[in-house]
Amino acid sequence: TQKGLVAKNERWSEEKANAWAKNNPWLRGANFNPSTSINQLEMWQAESFDPETIDRELGWAEDIGFNCMRVYLHHVAWEVDKEGFKNRMKEYLSIADGHGISTIFVFLDDCWNPTYKAGKQPEPKPGIHNSGWIEDPGYLRSTPDSILPVLETYVKDVLSSFKDDKRIVLWDLYNEPGNSGYREKSLPLVKSIFSWARENNQSQPLTIGVFRIDLPNLNQFQLENSDIITYHNYENEIDHQIAIDSLKKLNRPMLCTEYMARKRNSLFSNIMPILKEQNIGAINWGLVDGKSNTKYAWDEPTPDGSEPKLWFHEIFRNDGTPYKQDEVDLIKKLTKE
């Protein structure tokens, strides 16, 4: 490459990645899906996009000192209405920015339901965690000849449309590749999306987070191609620190893009202070209790829909009152210091 020009298709250097970290505050926040959305399509489709709820709930996040949200997209919402979809992304970014909140957008996802369709989304199943959350591409992965060109056009269109948008702090290309039993079958798609994304030369870094130690080929490829190192960890503070120590050797900025499951002893009280002290981004699962039902544990359905004794995820009830005041007090203390 000519001197001073970064080649497209090139992972950021450690120096560039660490300079990015120095130019950003300590990122802390939540995975955000408004309480009125059961999944990514309900969030982004024109007929159910809900700026009022988004604005209200991000206001609660701002009040406790959060400055970053991780937000899932879905190719079907784009496919149905490309310009409308991008305009809604712009509206979301404008609302978030008004609350001092930057955004991590997520493209693909291997978690929960493999089938889906555009239009009205299902109602939540009482007491079932993420009963309506959907994968992307999910069932369509069985027809690669037709879905891969769509995904490539989608990813490139969105990235090129927002490539210099300062309100986007990071692109998370693929959530938990290999989950839902796909395992290493997701590696070709991981390779493809990194390749598509590198062609756009966007100003924001790229990542795909690691989440399971027993997916060695995926983990190695994700870590060797991510500009910023991201990971998920729902374990206690001892196991979480072991994960941090193993990833620190890569000498790149780190974000934990999912943590906090009360029944697993992954708590604000024992994890968030560690992340702050080591300057690792802290993005917990869940902000406001709503249609995603993630106050219920992954594997413990409550078919009568009654309130669980201990909430699994979420910080606020949907009227804005904290689930646990002491948690909110601690979060505020850590974010205001």
C-alpha positions as CSV (number, residue, x, y, z in Angstrom):
1,T,0.0,0.0,0.0
2,Q,1.1,3.6,-0.5
3,K,2.6,5.2,2.5
4,G,0.0,6.6,4.8
5,L,-2.9,4.6,3.3
6,V,-4.4,1.7,5.2
7,A,-5.1,-1.2,2.9
8,K,-8.8,-2.2,2.9
9,N,-9.1,-5.9,3.9
10,E,-6.6,-5.3,6.7
11,R,-7.0,-5.9,10.4
12,W,-6.2,-2.9,12.6
13,S,-2.7,-2.9,14.1
14,E,-2.4,-3.1,17.9
15,E,-1.4,0.5,17.9
16,K,-4.4,1.7,16.0
17,A,-6.7,-0.5,18.2
18,N,-5.2,0.9,21.4
19,A,-5.4,4.5,20.1
20,W,-9.1,3.9,19.5
21,A,-9.5,2.8,23.2
22,K,-7.7,5.9,24.4
23,N,-10.1,8.1,22.4
24,N,-13.1,6.5,23.9
25,P,-14.4,6.6,27.5
26,W,-14.8,3.4,29.5
27,L,-17.8,1.8,27.7
28,R,-20.5,0.6,30.0
29,G,-24.1,-0.3,29.2
30,A,-26.5,-3.0,28.2
31,N,-27.7,-5.1,25.3
32,F,-30.7,-3.1,24.3
33,N,-34.0,-4.3,22.9
34,P,-37.0,-2.0,23.8
35,S,-39.5,-3.6,26.2
36,T,-42.2,-3.4,23.5
37,S,-40.2,-5.7,21.1
38,I,-40.0,-9.5,21.3
39,N,-37.1,-9.6,18.8
40,Q,-35.0,-7.7,16.2
41,L,-37.8,-7.6,13.6
42,E,-40.3,-6.1,16.0
43,M,-37.7,-3.5,16.9
44,W,-36.9,-2.5,13.4
45,Q,-39.9,-3.0,11.2
46,A,-41.8,0.2,10.3
47,E,-45.1,-0.9,11.8
48,S,-43.6,-1.7,15.2
49,F,-40.6,0.7,15.5
50,D,-41.2,2.5,18.8
51,P,-39.1,5.7,19.2
52,E,-41.1,6.8,22.3
53,T,-40.2,3.7,24.2
54,I,-36.6,3.7,23.0
55,D,-36.3,7.3,24.1
56,R,-37.8,6.7,27.5
57,E,-35.8,3.6,28.2
58,L,-32.5,5.0,27.0
59,G,-33.2,7.9,29.4
60,W,-33.2,5.5,32.3
61,A,-29.9,4.1,31.0
62,E,-28.5,7.6,30.9
63,D,-29.6,8.3,34.4
64,I,-27.5,5.5,35.8
65,G,-24.4,6.5,33.8
66,F,-24.5,4.1,30.9
67,N,-22.9,5.4,27.7
68,C,-23.1,2.5,25.3
69,M,-25.8,0.0,24.0
70,R,-25.3,-3.2,22.0
71,V,-28.2,-3.4,19.5
72,Y,-29.2,-6.3,17.1
73,L,-30.2,-5.7,13.5
74,H,-31.8,-8.3,11.2
75,H,-31.4,-8.6,7.4
76,V,-35.2,-9.2,6.8
77,A,-36.1,-5.8,8.2
78,W,-33.6,-4.3,5.7
79,E,-34.7,-6.6,2.8
80,V,-38.4,-5.5,3.1
81,D,-37.6,-1.8,3.2
82,K,-33.9,-0.9,2.7
83,E,-34.1,2.9,2.9
84,G,-36.8,2.9,5.7
85,F,-34.6,0.5,7.7
86,K,-31.6,2.7,7.4
87,N,-33.7,5.7,8.3
88,R,-34.9,4.0,11.4
89,M,-31.3,3.2,12.3
90,K,-30.5,6.9,11.9
91,E,-33.5,7.8,14.2
92,Y,-32.3,5.3,16.8
93,L,-28.8,6.7,16.7
94,S,-30.1,10.2,17.1
95,I,-32.2,9.2,20.1
96,A,-29.3,7.4,21.7
97,D,-26.8,10.2,21.0
98,G,-29.2,12.6,22.7
99,H,-28.7,10.5,25.8
100,G,-24.9,10.5,25.5
101,I,-25.1,6.8,24.4
102,S,-23.0,5.3,21.6
103,T,-24.0,2.1,19.8
104,I,-22.5,-1.3,19.0
105,F,-24.6,-2.8,16.1
106,V,-24.8,-6.6,15.7
107,F,-25.4,-8.2,12.3
108,L,-25.8,-12.0,12.4
109,D,-26.9,-14.2,15.3
110,D,-26.9,-18.0,16.0
111,C,-29.1,-17.8,19.0
112,W,-32.7,-19.0,19.7
113,N,-35.3,-19.5,16.9
114,P,-34.1,-20.5,13.5
115,T,-37.3,-19.6,11.7
116,Y,-38.9,-16.2,11.2
117,K,-40.8,-14.1,8.8
118,A,-41.5,-10.5,8.1
119,G,-44.6,-8.9,9.4
120,K,-46.4,-9.2,12.7
121,Q,-44.2,-11.1,15.2
122,P,-45.5,-13.7,17.7
123,E,-46.7,-12.8,21.2
124,P,-44.3,-13.9,24.0
125,K,-44.8,-17.4,25.5
126,P,-45.4,-16.8,29.2
127,G,-42.3,-17.4,31.3
128,I,-40.1,-18.5,28.4
129,H,-36.7,-16.7,28.1
130,N,-36.4,-15.1,24.6
131,S,-39.4,-17.1,23.3
132,G,-39.5,-15.0,20.1
133,W,-35.8,-14.1,19.6
134,I,-34.6,-15.1,16.1
135,E,-31.4,-16.2,14.4
136,D,-30.0,-14.5,11.4
137,P,-29.8,-16.1,8.8
138,G,-31.1,-19.2,10.8
139,Y,-33.0,-21.6,8.5
140,L,-31.9,-19.8,5.4
141,R,-28.3,-21.0,5.9
142,S,-29.4,-24.3,4.3
143,T,-29.7,-22.4,0.9
144,P,-26.4,-20.6,0.7
145,D,-26.6,-19.9,-3.0
146,S,-29.6,-17.6,-2.4
147,I,-28.9,-16.2,1.1
148,L,-25.2,-15.4,0.9
149,P,-25.6,-12.7,-1.9
150,V,-28.4,-11.1,0.1
151,L,-26.4,-11.0,3.3
152,E,-23.4,-9.7,1.5
153,T,-25.4,-6.8,-0.1
154,Y,-27.1,-6.1,3.3
155,V,-23.8,-6.0,5.3
156,K,-22.0,-3.8,2.7
157,D,-25.0,-1.5,2.3
158,V,-25.3,-0.8,6.0
159,L,-21.6,-0.5,6.6
160,S,-21.1,1.9,3.7
161,S,-24.1,4.0,4.8
162,F,-22.7,4.4,8.3
163,K,-19.0,4.0,7.8
164,D,-18.1,7.4,9.2
165,D,-20.9,7.8,11.8
166,K,-19.2,8.7,15.1
167,R,-22.2,7.6,17.1
168,I,-21.4,4.0,16.2
169,V,-18.4,2.9,18.4
170,L,-18.0,-0.7,17.1
171,W,-19.5,-3.2,14.6
172,D,-20.1,-6.6,16.1
173,L,-20.5,-8.8,13.0
174,Y,-21.9,-12.0,14.4
175,N,-23.4,-12.9,17.8
176,E,-22.2,-16.3,19.2
177,P,-21.4,-18.1,15.9
178,G,-21.6,-21.8,16.5
179,N,-24.4,-21.6,19.1
180,S,-27.6,-23.6,18.8
181,G,-25.6,-26.7,17.8
182,Y,-24.1,-25.2,14.7
183,R,-20.6,-25.3,16.2
184,E,-17.9,-25.1,13.5
185,K,-20.5,-25.1,10.7
186,S,-20.7,-21.3,11.3
187,L,-17.0,-20.8,10.4
188,P,-17.5,-20.2,6.7
189,L,-20.1,-17.5,7.4
190,V,-17.8,-15.9,10.0
191,K,-15.0,-15.8,7.3
192,S,-17.4,-14.4,4.7
193,I,-18.7,-11.5,6.9
194,F,-15.3,-10.5,7.9
195,S,-14.3,-10.4,4.3
196,W,-17.4,-8.4,3.2
197,A,-16.9,-5.9,6.1
198,R,-13.2,-5.4,5.4
199,E,-14.0,-4.1,1.9
200,N,-15.8,-1.1,3.3
201,N,-12.9,0.6,5.1
202,Q,-15.2,2.0,7.7
203,S,-13.8,4.2,10.5
204,Q,-15.2,2.0,13.3
205,P,-13.5,-1.2,14.4
206,L,-14.9,-4.7,13.7
207,T,-15.3,-7.6,16.1
208,I,-16.9,-11.0,16.7
209,G,-16.9,-12.0,20.3
210,V,-15.8,-15.4,21.7
211,F,-18.2,-17.2,24.1
212,R,-17.3,-20.9,24.4
213,I,-13.9,-22.4,25.0
214,D,-14.8,-25.6,23.1
215,L,-15.0,-24.0,19.6
216,P,-11.3,-23.7,19.0
217,N,-11.3,-23.0,15.2
218,L,-14.0,-20.4,15.5
219,N,-12.3,-18.8,18.5
220,Q,-8.9,-18.6,16.8
221,F,-10.4,-17.1,13.6
222,Q,-12.5,-14.6,15.5
223,L,-9.6,-13.4,17.7
224,E,-7.1,-13.2,14.9
225,N,-9.5,-11.0,12.8
226,S,-11.1,-8.8,15.4
227,D,-9.8,-5.2,15.7
228,I,-11.1,-5.1,19.3
229,I,-11.4,-8.2,21.5
230,T,-14.9,-8.9,22.7
231,Y,-16.2,-11.9,24.7
232,H,-19.2,-13.1,26.7
233,N,-19.0,-14.5,30.2
234,Y,-21.9,-15.4,32.5
235,E,-19.7,-17.0,35.2
236,N,-18.6,-15.8,38.7
237,E,-15.8,-13.4,39.3
238,I,-13.1,-16.1,39.5
239,D,-13.9,-17.8,36.2
240,H,-14.5,-14.4,34.6
241,Q,-11.0,-13.2,35.6
242,I,-9.5,-16.4,34.1
243,A,-11.2,-15.6,30.8
244,I,-9.9,-12.0,31.0
245,D,-6.3,-13.2,31.7
246,S,-6.3,-15.5,28.7
247,L,-7.5,-12.7,26.3
248,K,-5.3,-10.0,27.8
249,K,-2.3,-11.7,26.1
250,L,-3.6,-10.4,22.8
251,N,-2.6,-6.8,23.7
252,R,-5.8,-5.3,22.3
253,P,-8.6,-3.3,23.9
254,M,-11.3,-5.6,25.4
255,L,-15.1,-5.4,25.9
256,C,-17.3,-7.9,27.7
257,T,-20.4,-7.6,25.5
258,E,-22.5,-10.0,27.6
259,Y,-22.5,-10.7,31.3
260,M,-24.8,-10.6,34.3
261,A,-27.0,-13.6,35.1
262,R,-28.0,-13.4,38.7
263,K,-28.7,-17.1,39.1
264,R,-25.2,-17.9,37.9
265,N,-23.5,-15.4,40.3
266,S,-22.5,-13.1,37.5
267,L,-23.6,-9.9,39.1
268,F,-23.0,-6.2,38.9
269,S,-21.5,-6.3,42.4
270,N,-18.8,-8.9,41.6
271,I,-18.1,-8.3,37.9
272,M,-18.6,-4.7,37.0
273,P,-15.9,-3.4,39.4
274,I,-13.4,-5.9,37.9
275,L,-14.2,-4.7,34.4
276,K,-13.9,-1.0,35.4
277,E,-10.6,-1.5,37.2
278,Q,-9.1,-3.3,34.2
279,N,-10.7,-0.8,31.7
280,I,-12.7,-3.5,30.0
281,G,-16.0,-2.5,28.5
282,A,-19.0,-3.7,30.5
283,I,-22.2,-4.5,28.5
284,N,-24.6,-6.6,30.5
285,W,-27.6,-8.5,29.1
286,G,-30.8,-6.6,29.5
287,L,-32.0,-3.2,30.5
288,V,-35.8,-3.2,30.9
289,D,-38.2,-6.1,31.5
290,G,-40.4,-6.6,28.5
291,K,-41.5,-8.9,25.7
292,S,-38.2,-10.8,25.5
293,N,-38.9,-12.4,28.9
294,T,-35.2,-12.4,29.8
295,K,-35.9,-12.0,33.5
296,Y,-36.6,-15.7,33.3
297,A,-33.6,-18.1,33.2
298,W,-32.5,-19.7,29.9
299,D,-33.5,-23.2,31.0
300,E,-36.1,-22.7,33.7
301,P,-39.5,-21.9,32.1
302,T,-42.2,-20.5,34.3
303,P,-45.3,-21.4,32.2
304,D,-47.7,-19.5,34.4
305,G,-45.7,-16.3,33.7
306,S,-45.4,-15.4,37.4
307,E,-42.5,-13.3,38.5
308,P,-39.3,-15.4,39.1
309,K,-38.0,-15.4,42.7
310,L,-34.7,-14.0,41.3
311,W,-34.6,-12.2,38.0
312,F,-32.1,-13.6,35.6
313,H,-31.4,-10.4,33.5
314,E,-32.7,-6.8,33.4
315,I,-32.2,-3.8,35.5
316,F,-35.5,-2.0,35.4
317,R,-39.2,-2.9,35.6
318,N,-41.1,-1.5,32.7
319,D,-42.3,1.5,34.7
320,G,-38.7,2.6,35.2
321,T,-38.3,1.5,38.8
322,P,-35.1,-0.5,39.5
323,Y,-35.5,-4.3,40.1
324,K,-32.8,-3.9,42.9
325,Q,-32.1,-0.4,44.2
326,D,-28.7,-1.4,45.5
327,E,-27.6,-2.6,42.1
328,V,-28.5,0.7,40.5
329,D,-26.7,2.6,43.3
330,L,-23.6,0.6,42.7
331,I,-23.8,1.1,38.9
332,K,-24.2,4.9,39.5
333,K,-21.2,4.9,41.8
334,L,-19.0,3.1,39.3
335,T,-20.1,5.2,36.4
336,K,-19.9,8.6,38.2
337,E,-16.4,8.1,39.7
